[in-house]
Amino acid sequence: MLTTSLEGLAEVFWYQGKHEFAAPICRRLLRMYEQKLGHNHQDVGTMSYNLALLYHSWGKYVEAEPFYKLSMSVKTRVLGGRHPEVIALLGNYADLLLMLDRVEEARELKALAEKVKATSWKKTGNWQAMPSPENSETLSSQK
């Protein structure tokens, strides 16, 4: 599949620090995902986040910001504002704002991320009740 190959190639360039090669591939992938999956699909949020991180790590802060905003919009809609990916995104976007000398905005985002983390109950899993003793023979015979 073309998208899988392009994502793999972009990832290789990312890890090699060849941002100038990774960026156009990621932008192309983002356009493809938007056209095929719609603007509110999680893959659009993920690719826009990848682009934000790519430009951020490249030192191209102004170019990174619209991708952070797009990713935050999509991921918040799809995953919810308390999802760990959204919280991590808020923190990274706040770091970008600090680099752009937008200290007050960065503080507000960091405070929001901390508030969400501090007020989120962590679940351990989806547990089901143990079978009653009268059902245990039935269960063992189904093995």
MIZA-130188 format. One record per residue (C-alpha): residue number from 0; residue in three letters; x, y, z. Coordinates in steps of 0.2 Angstrom, whole numbers, plus 5000, padded with zeros to 4 digits. Each point is the difference from the previous one (the first is absolute). Example, Ala and Ser with C-alpha at 12.3 -4.5 7.8 and 13.67 -1.06 7.14 Angstrom:
% residues 2
+-----+---------+------+------+------+
: num : residuo :    X :    Y :    Z :
+-----+---------+------+------+------+
:   0 :     ALA : 5062 : 4978 : 5039 :
:   1 :     SER : 5006 : 5017 : 4997 :
+-----+---------+------+------+------+
This chain:
% residues 143
+-----+---------+------+------+------+
: num : residuo :    X :    Y :    Z :
+-----+---------+------+------+------+
:   0 :     MET : 5000 : 5000 : 5000 :
:   1 :     LEU : 5007 : 5017 : 4995 :
:   2 :     THR : 4996 : 5009 : 5016 :
:   3 :     THR : 5009 : 4986 : 5011 :
:   4 :     SER : 5015 : 5002 : 4989 :
:   5 :     LEU : 5000 : 5019 : 5000 :
:   6 :     GLU : 4998 : 5000 : 5019 :
:   7 :     GLY : 5014 : 4988 : 5002 :
:   8 :     LEU : 5011 : 5011 : 4989 :
:   9 :     ALA : 4996 : 5016 : 5010 :
:  10 :     GLU : 5004 : 4991 : 5016 :
:  11 :     VAL : 5017 : 4995 : 4994 :
:  12 :     PHE : 5003 : 5018 : 4994 :
:  13 :     TRP : 4994 : 5006 : 5017 :
:  14 :     TYR : 5012 : 4988 : 5010 :
:  15 :     GLN : 5014 : 5005 : 4989 :
:  16 :     GLY : 4997 : 5018 : 5003 :
:  17 :     LYS : 4996 : 5004 : 4982 :
:  18 :     HIS : 4985 : 5011 : 5004 :
:  19 :     GLU : 5001 : 5008 : 4982 :
:  20 :     PHE : 4996 : 4983 : 4993 :
:  21 :     ALA : 4987 : 4994 : 5013 :
:  22 :     ALA : 4990 : 5016 : 4999 :
:  23 :     PRO : 4993 : 4999 : 4982 :
:  24 :     ILE : 4996 : 4982 : 5002 :
:  25 :     CYS : 4990 : 5003 : 5016 :
:  26 :     ARG : 4991 : 5015 : 4992 :
:  27 :     ARG : 4995 : 4989 : 4986 :
:  28 :     LEU : 4994 : 4986 : 5011 :
:  29 :     LEU : 4990 : 5013 : 5010 :
:  30 :     ARG : 4991 : 5005 : 4984 :
:  31 :     MET : 4997 : 4982 : 4995 :
:  32 :     TYR : 4992 : 4996 : 5017 :
:  33 :     GLU : 4990 : 5016 : 5000 :
:  34 :     GLN : 4993 : 4996 : 4982 :
:  35 :     LYS : 4997 : 4981 : 5003 :
:  36 :     LEU : 4995 : 5000 : 5019 :
:  37 :     GLY : 4993 : 5017 : 5003 :
:  38 :     HIS : 5007 : 5014 : 5010 :
:  39 :     ASN : 4994 : 4993 : 5017 :
:  40 :     HIS : 5008 : 4983 : 4999 :
:  41 :     GLN : 5013 : 4995 : 5013 :
:  42 :     ASP : 5013 : 4997 : 4987 :
:  43 :     VAL : 4999 : 5018 : 4995 :
:  44 :     GLY : 5003 : 5005 : 5018 :
:  45 :     THR : 5015 : 4988 : 5001 :
:  46 :     MET : 5008 : 5006 : 4984 :
:  47 :     SER : 4997 : 5018 : 5004 :
:  48 :     TYR : 5008 : 4997 : 5017 :
:  49 :     ASN : 5015 : 4991 : 4992 :
:  50 :     LEU : 5002 : 5016 : 4989 :
:  51 :     ALA : 4999 : 5011 : 5015 :
:  52 :     LEU : 5014 : 4990 : 5009 :
:  53 :     LEU : 5010 : 4999 : 4984 :
:  54 :     TYR : 5000 : 5019 : 4998 :
:  55 :     HIS : 5002 : 5003 : 5018 :
:  56 :     SER : 5015 : 4989 : 5002 :
:  57 :     TRP : 5007 : 5008 : 4984 :
:  58 :     GLY : 4999 : 5017 : 5008 :
:  59 :     LYS : 4986 : 5006 : 4988 :
:  60 :     TYR : 4989 : 5006 : 5013 :
:  61 :     VAL : 4988 : 5011 : 4990 :
:  62 :     GLU : 4997 : 4985 : 4988 :
:  63 :     ALA : 4997 : 4988 : 5014 :
:  64 :     GLU : 4986 : 5010 : 5008 :
:  65 :     PRO : 4986 : 4997 : 4988 :
:  66 :     PHE : 5003 : 4982 : 5000 :
:  67 :     TYR : 4999 : 5000 : 5019 :
:  68 :     LYS : 4983 : 5009 : 4999 :
:  69 :     LEU : 4993 : 4988 : 4987 :
:  70 :     SER : 5006 : 4985 : 5010 :
:  71 :     MET : 4993 : 5007 : 5016 :
:  72 :     SER : 4983 : 5003 : 4992 :
:  73 :     VAL : 4999 : 4983 : 4992 :
:  74 :     LYS : 5006 : 4990 : 5015 :
:  75 :     THR : 4990 : 5009 : 5012 :
:  76 :     ARG : 4984 : 4996 : 4990 :
:  77 :     VAL : 5005 : 4982 : 4996 :
:  78 :     LEU : 5008 : 4995 : 5017 :
:  79 :     GLY : 4993 : 5013 : 5012 :
:  80 :     GLY : 5009 : 5013 : 5010 :
:  81 :     ARG : 5006 : 4989 : 5014 :
:  82 :     HIS : 5009 : 4987 : 4989 :
:  83 :     PRO : 5019 : 4998 : 5003 :
:  84 :     GLU : 5004 : 5004 : 4982 :
:  85 :     VAL : 4990 : 5016 : 5001 :
:  86 :     ILE : 5009 : 5005 : 5017 :
:  87 :     ALA : 5017 : 4996 : 4992 :
:  88 :     LEU : 4996 : 5011 : 4985 :
:  89 :     LEU : 4995 : 5014 : 5012 :
:  90 :     GLY : 5017 : 4999 : 5008 :
:  91 :     ASN : 5010 : 5000 : 4984 :
:  92 :     TYR : 4989 : 5014 : 4993 :
:  93 :     ALA : 5004 : 5010 : 5016 :
:  94 :     ASP : 5018 : 4997 : 4998 :
:  95 :     LEU : 4999 : 5007 : 4982 :
:  96 :     LEU : 4991 : 5015 : 5006 :
:  97 :     LEU : 5015 : 5003 : 5012 :
:  98 :     MET : 5012 : 4999 : 4986 :
:  99 :     LEU : 4989 : 5013 : 4991 :
: 100 :     ASP : 5002 : 5011 : 5016 :
: 101 :     ARG : 4981 : 4999 : 5003 :
: 102 :     VAL : 5002 : 4996 : 5018 :
: 103 :     GLU : 4983 : 5004 : 5007 :
: 104 :     GLU : 4992 : 4988 : 4987 :
: 105 :     ALA : 5012 : 4987 : 5004 :
: 106 :     ARG : 4997 : 5001 : 5019 :
: 107 :     GLU : 4981 : 4999 : 4997 :
: 108 :     LEU : 5002 : 4984 : 4989 :
: 109 :     LYS : 5012 : 4992 : 5013 :
: 110 :     ALA : 4987 : 5004 : 5014 :
: 111 :     LEU : 4986 : 4992 : 4990 :
: 112 :     ALA : 5010 : 4985 : 4996 :
: 113 :     GLU : 5005 : 4998 : 5019 :
: 114 :     LYS : 4982 : 5003 : 5005 :
: 115 :     VAL : 4994 : 4986 : 4988 :
: 116 :     LYS : 5013 : 4988 : 5006 :
: 117 :     ALA : 4997 : 5004 : 5019 :
: 118 :     THR : 4981 : 4997 : 4998 :
: 119 :     SER : 5000 : 4985 : 4989 :
: 120 :     TRP : 4996 : 4983 : 5008 :
: 121 :     LYS : 5011 : 4986 : 4994 :
: 122 :     LYS : 4991 : 4984 : 4995 :
: 123 :     THR : 5009 : 4983 : 5002 :
: 124 :     GLY : 4991 : 4991 : 4987 :
: 125 :     ASN : 4983 : 4992 : 4995 :
: 126 :     TRP : 4997 : 4987 : 5013 :
: 127 :     GLN : 4986 : 4988 : 5000 :
: 128 :     ALA : 4993 : 4991 : 5015 :
: 129 :     MET : 5006 : 4982 : 5003 :
: 130 :     PRO : 4988 : 4986 : 4994 :
: 131 :     SER : 4989 : 4994 : 5014 :
: 132 :     PRO : 5004 : 4982 : 5007 :
: 133 :     GLU : 4985 : 4993 : 4990 :
: 134 :     ASN : 5007 : 5006 : 4984 :
: 135 :     SER : 5018 : 4995 : 5003 :
: 136 :     GLU : 4997 : 4982 : 4994 :
: 137 :     THR : 4992 : 5006 : 4984 :
: 138 :     LEU : 5015 : 5011 : 4997 :
: 139 :     SER : 5013 : 4987 : 5003 :
: 140 :     SER : 4990 : 4988 : 4988 :
: 141 :     GLN : 5001 : 5013 : 4986 :
: 142 :     LYS : 5019 : 5000 : 5000 :
+-----+---------+------+------+------+
